[in-house]
Amino acid sequence: MYVKDHMTREPVTITKDVKISKAVDIMSKGHFHRLPIVDDSGKLVGLVTGGLVTEKSGANATSLSIYELNYLLSKTKVEDIMLTDVKTIKENVFIEEAAQKMIDEGISVLPVIDDENHVVGIITEKDIFQAFTDVLGYKHQGTRFVFQCDDTPGFFVGIARLLAENDANMEAFAVYHTKERGTECVVKATGAISVENMVSILKDAGYKLNDVTQTTKFGTTKTFDL
């Protein structure tokens, strides 16, 4: 998956001469918390966030009344508080690179730019979470089988073969590493065969299952005893 598959395209942007109160109003009405700041040609020059506005206005909160504070926000431009050292990403990189960049930088948003620094999108930590659930098919109907992985040739091929032989389709597949349980792989599958029968077939073939959870078309889940 690439950043372009999960980013918000053509995000709302503002110029640096916009008043802070206007920026807050735009974020409030749009139900988002960040605004890329661009110049007249659409090139990124900064970023303002709801948290940044709160932080900057909070410094004056003890000495100003609410009316004075609102007046100050209505007269102050975003260029006076905006972040200028903005971390960015390109749309054609893998989404995990965006996730790692957010972790490394301690941030929750990345404006997406082209080669000329024009803003073409924005991706947030929420988009990353959504991509993660999409990969595992969490909200989709089917059964999630969690296997204890063995480092042996043909391990994954064998699972795919057993599913295919029993008219089950592999919808999603992922491998991850844990400190306590070692390496596990998750297979999301659909098919006419009952979950109980598929579990029996997999166990008889020597596979160790750590969890089996079924998601119905209504979004409800059921975990099976192993």
C-alpha positions in Angstrom: 0.0 0.0 0.0 1.1 3.5 -0.8 0.5 6.8 0.9 -1.6 7.9 -2.0 -4.1 5.0 -1.3 -5.0 6.4 2.1 -4.3 10.1 2.2 -6.9 12.8 1.9 -6.5 14.4 -1.5 -6.7 18.1 -2.1 -6.9 18.9 1.6 -8.2 22.3 2.8 -5.3 24.8 3.0 -4.9 28.4 4.0 -2.4 31.1 3.4 -0.2 32.6 6.2 -2.1 35.9 6.3 -5.3 34.2 7.5 -6.2 35.1 11.1 -6.0 32.4 13.8 -9.7 32.8 14.6 -10.5 32.0 11.0 -8.2 29.0 11.0 -9.9 27.7 14.1 -13.3 28.1 12.5 -12.2 26.2 9.4 -10.9 23.3 11.5 -14.0 23.3 13.7 -16.4 23.2 10.7 -14.4 20.7 8.8 -14.0 18.4 11.9 -10.2 18.2 11.5 -7.3 19.5 13.6 -4.5 20.4 11.1 -4.2 22.9 8.3 -1.3 23.1 5.8 -0.3 26.6 5.1 0.6 27.4 1.5 1.8 30.3 -0.6 0.0 31.8 -3.6 1.3 29.0 -5.8 0.1 26.2 -3.5 3.6 25.4 -2.1 3.8 24.3 1.5 5.3 27.0 3.9 3.9 25.9 7.2 1.4 24.0 9.3 -1.0 25.0 12.0 -2.8 22.6 14.4 -5.6 22.9 17.0 -3.1 21.9 19.6 -0.7 24.6 18.6 -3.4 27.2 18.8 -4.3 26.0 22.2 -0.7 26.0 23.3 -0.1 29.5 22.1 -3.3 31.0 23.4 -2.9 29.2 26.7 0.2 31.2 27.3 -2.0 34.4 27.5 -5.0 32.8 29.2 -4.0 33.7 32.7 -3.5 37.4 31.9 -6.4 38.0 29.5 -10.1 37.7 29.7 -12.0 35.5 27.3 -13.0 38.5 25.3 -9.5 39.8 25.1 -8.2 36.4 24.1 -10.8 36.1 21.3 -9.9 39.6 20.1 -6.2 38.6 20.1 -7.0 35.5 18.0 -9.0 37.6 15.6 -6.1 40.0 15.0 -3.2 37.5 15.0 -2.1 35.8 11.7 -1.3 32.1 11.5 2.2 33.0 10.3 2.9 34.2 13.8 2.4 30.8 15.4 2.7 28.3 12.5 5.3 25.5 12.3 7.8 26.1 9.6 10.0 23.0 9.9 7.2 20.7 8.6 7.9 17.0 8.1 6.4 15.8 4.8 6.1 12.7 2.6 5.6 11.8 -1.0 2.5 10.0 -2.3 4.3 7.1 -4.0 6.1 5.8 -0.9 4.9 2.8 1.1 2.5 3.7 3.9 4.7 2.0 6.5 7.4 4.6 5.7 4.9 7.3 6.7 4.0 5.4 9.9 7.7 5.1 10.8 8.3 8.7 10.1 5.5 9.7 12.4 6.9 7.5 15.1 10.5 8.8 14.7 9.4 12.4 14.7 6.7 12.1 17.4 4.0 13.6 15.1 0.6 12.6 14.0 0.3 14.2 10.5 2.3 14.5 7.3 1.4 16.8 4.5 1.9 15.0 1.2 3.8 17.0 -1.4 5.0 16.7 -5.0 8.5 17.3 -6.3 7.9 21.0 -6.4 6.6 21.2 -2.8 3.0 21.6 -3.8 0.5 20.1 -1.3 -1.3 17.2 -2.9 -2.7 15.5 0.1 -2.4 14.9 3.9 -2.1 11.7 5.9 -2.8 11.3 9.6 -2.3 8.7 12.2 -6.0 7.9 11.9 -5.4 7.1 8.2 -2.5 4.8 9.2 -4.8 2.9 11.7 -7.5 2.6 9.0 -4.9 1.1 6.6 -3.8 -1.4 9.2 -7.4 -2.6 9.7 -7.9 -2.8 6.0 -4.9 -5.0 5.5 -6.2 -7.5 8.0 -9.8 -7.2 6.7 -11.0 -6.5 10.2 -14.4 -5.1 9.3 -15.1 -7.5 6.5 -17.0 -10.7 6.7 -14.9 -13.8 7.2 -12.8 -15.8 9.7 -9.5 -14.8 11.0 -7.1 -17.7 11.7 -4.0 -16.8 13.8 -1.2 -19.4 13.3 1.9 -20.0 15.2 4.5 -19.7 12.4 7.2 -22.2 11.8 10.4 -21.3 9.9 10.0 -24.2 7.5 9.8 -24.2 3.7 6.2 -24.5 2.4 4.5 -23.3 5.6 2.4 -20.7 4.0 1.8 -22.7 0.8 0.4 -25.5 2.9 -2.2 -23.2 4.5 -3.2 -21.8 1.2 -3.5 -25.3 -0.3 -5.7 -26.5 2.5 -8.0 -23.5 2.2 -8.3 -23.9 -1.5 -9.0 -27.6 -1.3 -11.9 -26.8 1.0 -13.4 -24.0 -1.2 -12.2 -21.2 1.1 -10.6 -18.0 -0.2 -7.7 -16.2 1.4 -8.8 -12.6 1.7 -5.9 -11.2 3.7 -2.6 -12.3 5.1 -0.1 -10.8 7.5 2.9 -11.8 9.6 4.0 -10.2 12.8 6.5 -10.8 15.6 5.7 -10.9 19.3 8.0 -11.0 22.3 5.9 -13.6 24.2 4.5 -15.8 21.5 7.1 -15.6 18.8 6.1 -15.2 15.1 2.4 -15.4 14.2 0.6 -15.1 10.9 -3.0 -14.0 10.4 -5.1 -15.3 7.6 -8.5 -13.9 6.9 -10.6 -16.4 4.9 -14.1 -16.8 3.5 -15.9 -19.8 2.2 -18.9 -22.2 2.6 -17.1 -24.7 4.9 -17.9 -24.3 8.6 -15.3 -22.8 10.8 -15.3 -25.8 13.0 -14.5 -28.2 10.1 -11.7 -25.9 8.8 -10.2 -25.7 12.3 -10.2 -29.5 12.5 -8.6 -29.8 9.0 -5.8 -27.3 9.9 -5.1 -29.0 13.2 -5.0 -32.4 11.6 -2.4 -31.1 9.2 -0.2 -30.1 12.1 -0.9 -26.4 12.2 -1.0 -24.7 15.6 -3.8 -22.2 15.9 -3.6 -19.4 18.6 -6.9 -17.8 17.8 -9.9 -18.1 15.5 -12.4 -15.3 15.3 -15.3 -15.0 12.8 -16.8 -11.7 11.7 -20.4 -11.8 10.4 -21.9 -9.6 7.7 -23.4 -7.6 10.5 -20.0 -6.8 11.9 -20.4 -8.9 15.0 -17.6 -11.3 16.0 -17.4 -14.8 17.6 -14.2 -16.3 19.0 -13.9 -20.1 18.8 -12.6 -22.4 21.5 -9.4 -24.2 20.5 
